[in-house]
Amino acid sequence: MENLDKNLMSESEIKDIFIKTGAILHGHFLLTSGLHSDTYIEKFSVLKHPKFTEILCKEMAKRYINDNVELVIGPMTGGILLAHEVGKALNTEAIFCERENGKMTLKRGFKIQKNQRILIVEDIVTTGGSIKEVVEVVKSFGGNIIGIAMLVNRSGKELIFDGIKSKALLNLNVSTYKADECELCKKNIPLTKRGRTGK
């Protein structure tokens, strides 16, 4: 296990990294969840910097240093980088889930042992749909989820998955709208698709 400094960065210090890298965008965006929002967090503006990725992943790892994590898992795509770096910090293996026929699954020979202590990591969370799918994959193997860590919780509320509280490095309360109730659509502000929705 890496020698992790026990002092935790503050949320304002974490937010500074997102601001410095230009990751917090304002406008009218279609999110992966299907919701619309006036704010978009472009995770790859941060993750393209190995130094910042390492810093943030060490911060996630610090929050689980005493939990005997045996395996770190994240959803493809951003979760691959995060799982790798958090796994490195905790001296564990790291794997990822990916979609096959629209369903999250383990491929590439990845396996989870029964009762193995699992930490799930994710990048930006609004509704937590991907995390819920990863939780189901872990449970299907009989894994023991000991924590769920994320870079940003943009839901404005505490997120709990299958009875497990999540820990976010940065908590934001960002406006989101259903497509048919979107205030930005009513103002005819052009809709921008980014990330998975804009591929």
VEXDREN-2710 file (C-alpha; in Angstrom, 1 decimal):
% VEXDREN-2710
k/r/px/py/pz
1/MET/0.0/0.0/0.0
2/GLU/1.3/3.4/-0.9
3/ASN/2.2/5.7/2.0
4/LEU/-0.9/7.8/2.0
5/ASP/-1.0/11.1/3.9
6/LYS/-3.9/10.9/6.3
7/ASN/-4.9/14.5/5.8
8/LEU/-7.9/14.9/3.6
9/MET/-8.2/17.6/1.0
10/SER/-11.2/20.0/1.5
11/GLU/-14.0/20.1/-1.0
12/SER/-12.9/23.6/-2.0
13/GLU/-9.4/22.3/-2.8
14/ILE/-11.0/19.5/-4.9
15/LYS/-13.2/22.0/-6.7
16/ASP/-10.2/24.2/-7.5
17/ILE/-8.8/21.2/-9.5
18/PHE/-12.0/21.0/-11.5
19/ILE/-12.0/24.8/-12.1
20/LYS/-8.3/24.9/-12.9
21/THR/-8.7/22.2/-15.6
22/GLY/-11.9/23.8/-17.1
23/ALA/-14.0/20.8/-16.2
24/ILE/-17.1/22.7/-15.0
25/LEU/-19.0/23.9/-18.0
26/HIS/-22.2/26.1/-18.1
27/GLY/-24.9/26.0/-20.8
28/HIS/-27.7/23.6/-21.7
29/PHE/-26.6/19.9/-21.7
30/LEU/-28.1/16.5/-22.2
31/LEU/-26.8/14.2/-19.5
32/THR/-26.2/10.5/-19.8
33/SER/-29.2/10.0/-17.5
34/GLY/-31.4/11.7/-20.1
35/LEU/-31.9/14.7/-17.9
36/HIS/-31.1/18.2/-19.0
37/SER/-28.9/20.5/-16.9
38/ASP/-27.3/24.0/-17.0
39/THR/-24.0/22.5/-15.7
40/TYR/-21.8/19.8/-17.1
41/ILE/-18.8/18.2/-15.5
42/GLU/-16.3/17.1/-18.2
43/LYS/-14.4/14.5/-16.3
44/PHE/-11.8/14.0/-19.0
45/SER/-10.7/17.7/-18.6
46/VAL/-9.4/16.5/-15.2
47/LEU/-8.5/12.9/-16.1
48/LYS/-6.3/13.8/-19.0
49/HIS/-3.9/15.2/-16.4
50/PRO/-2.1/12.1/-14.8
51/LYS/-1.0/14.3/-11.8
52/PHE/-4.5/15.4/-10.9
53/THR/-5.9/12.0/-11.6
54/GLU/-3.4/10.5/-9.1
55/ILE/-4.1/13.2/-6.5
56/LEU/-7.9/12.7/-6.7
57/CYS/-7.7/8.9/-6.7
58/LYS/-5.4/9.0/-3.6
59/GLU/-8.0/11.1/-1.9
60/MET/-10.7/8.5/-2.7
61/ALA/-8.3/5.7/-1.4
62/LYS/-7.7/7.6/1.9
63/ARG/-11.4/7.4/2.7
64/TYR/-11.2/3.6/2.7
65/ILE/-7.6/3.0/3.9
66/ASN/-8.8/1.1/7.0
67/ASP/-11.5/-1.0/5.3
68/ASN/-9.3/-3.9/4.0
69/VAL/-10.3/-3.4/0.4
70/GLU/-9.4/-6.4/-1.7
71/LEU/-10.6/-5.3/-5.2
72/VAL/-11.5/-2.0/-6.8
73/ILE/-14.1/-1.9/-9.6
74/GLY/-15.5/0.8/-11.8
75/PRO/-17.7/1.1/-14.8
76/MET/-16.2/1.8/-18.2
77/THR/-14.9/4.4/-19.3
78/GLY/-13.8/6.8/-16.6
79/GLY/-14.1/4.1/-14.0
80/ILE/-11.3/2.2/-15.6
81/LEU/-8.8/5.0/-14.8
82/LEU/-10.2/5.6/-11.4
83/ALA/-10.2/1.9/-10.4
84/HIS/-6.6/1.5/-11.6
85/GLU/-5.3/4.5/-9.6
86/VAL/-7.3/3.8/-6.5
87/GLY/-6.2/0.2/-6.7
88/LYS/-2.6/1.3/-7.0
89/ALA/-3.0/3.5/-3.9
90/LEU/-4.6/0.7/-1.9
91/ASN/-2.3/-2.0/-3.3
92/THR/-5.2/-4.1/-4.7
93/GLU/-6.2/-5.4/-8.1
94/ALA/-8.5/-3.2/-10.2
95/ILE/-11.1/-4.3/-12.8
96/PHE/-13.9/-2.8/-14.7
97/CYS/-17.5/-3.5/-15.9
98/GLU/-18.5/-2.8/-19.5
99/ARG/-21.7/-3.0/-21.5
100/GLU/-22.5/-6.0/-23.6
101/ASN/-25.9/-5.9/-25.4
102/GLY/-26.8/-2.9/-23.2
103/LYS/-26.1/-4.6/-19.9
104/MET/-23.2/-4.1/-17.6
105/THR/-21.1/-7.2/-17.2
106/LEU/-17.6/-8.5/-16.4
107/LYS/-15.6/-9.6/-19.4
108/ARG/-11.9/-10.2/-20.2
109/GLY/-11.6/-13.0/-17.7
110/PHE/-12.4/-10.7/-14.7
111/LYS/-13.9/-12.4/-11.7
112/ILE/-15.1/-11.5/-8.2
113/GLN/-14.6/-14.0/-5.4
114/LYS/-17.4/-14.8/-3.0
115/ASN/-17.2/-12.4/0.0
116/GLN/-14.3/-10.5/-1.6
117/ARG/-14.2/-6.9/-0.1
118/ILE/-15.1/-4.6/-3.0
119/LEU/-14.8/-0.8/-3.4
120/ILE/-16.8/0.6/-6.3
121/VAL/-15.5/3.8/-7.9
122/GLU/-17.2/6.2/-10.3
123/ASP/-16.5/9.6/-11.8
124/ILE/-19.5/11.9/-12.1
125/VAL/-22.9/10.8/-10.6
126/THR/-26.3/12.4/-11.2
127/THR/-28.8/9.5/-10.7
128/GLY/-26.3/6.7/-10.0
129/GLY/-27.6/4.4/-12.8
130/SER/-24.2/3.0/-13.6
131/ILE/-23.4/2.4/-10.0
132/LYS/-26.6/0.5/-9.5
133/GLU/-25.7/-1.7/-12.4
134/VAL/-22.2/-2.3/-11.0
135/VAL/-23.7/-3.1/-7.6
136/GLU/-25.8/-5.8/-9.3
137/VAL/-22.8/-7.3/-11.0
138/VAL/-20.8/-7.5/-7.7
139/LYS/-23.8/-9.0/-5.9
140/SER/-24.2/-11.6/-8.7
141/PHE/-20.7/-12.9/-7.8
142/GLY/-21.4/-12.8/-4.1
143/GLY/-18.9/-9.9/-3.5
144/ASN/-19.0/-7.8/-0.3
145/ILE/-19.4/-4.1/-1.2
146/ILE/-17.6/-2.2/1.5
147/GLY/-17.8/1.2/-0.1
148/ILE/-18.8/3.4/-3.1
149/ALA/-16.5/6.3/-3.9
150/MET/-17.0/9.0/-6.6
151/LEU/-15.3/12.1/-7.8
152/VAL/-18.4/14.2/-8.0
153/ASN/-22.0/13.8/-6.6
154/ARG/-23.9/16.3/-8.6
155/SER/-27.4/15.2/-7.3
156/GLY/-27.5/17.6/-4.4
157/LYS/-28.4/14.8/-2.0
158/GLU/-26.8/11.9/-0.2
159/LEU/-26.7/8.8/-2.4
160/ILE/-27.2/5.4/-0.9
161/PHE/-26.9/2.2/-3.0
162/ASP/-28.2/-1.1/-1.7
163/GLY/-27.9/0.3/1.9
164/ILE/-24.4/1.5/1.4
165/LYS/-23.6/5.2/1.8
166/SER/-21.4/6.7/-1.0
167/LYS/-18.5/9.1/-0.4
168/ALA/-17.9/11.9/-3.0
169/LEU/-14.8/14.1/-3.1
170/LEU/-17.0/17.0/-4.4
171/ASN/-20.7/17.4/-3.7
172/LEU/-22.6/19.8/-6.0
173/ASN/-26.3/20.8/-6.1
174/VAL/-26.8/21.2/-9.8
175/SER/-30.2/21.9/-11.4
176/THR/-31.5/19.1/-13.6
177/TYR/-34.7/18.9/-15.6
178/LYS/-36.8/16.2/-17.3
179/ALA/-36.8/17.0/-21.0
180/ASP/-40.5/17.9/-21.1
181/GLU/-40.1/20.3/-18.1
182/CYS/-36.7/21.9/-19.0
183/GLU/-36.5/25.6/-18.2
184/LEU/-33.6/25.9/-20.7
185/CYS/-35.6/24.4/-23.5
186/LYS/-38.5/26.8/-22.8
187/LYS/-35.9/29.7/-23.3
188/ASN/-34.8/28.1/-26.6
189/ILE/-31.2/27.7/-25.4
190/PRO/-29.5/25.2/-27.8
191/LEU/-29.0/21.7/-26.3
192/THR/-25.5/20.4/-26.2
193/LYS/-24.7/16.6/-26.1
194/ARG/-21.4/15.7/-24.5
195/GLY/-19.9/12.4/-23.3
196/ARG/-21.7/9.2/-24.0
197/THR/-24.8/11.0/-25.2
198/GLY/-22.9/13.0/-27.8
199/LYS/-20.8/10.2/-29.3
END
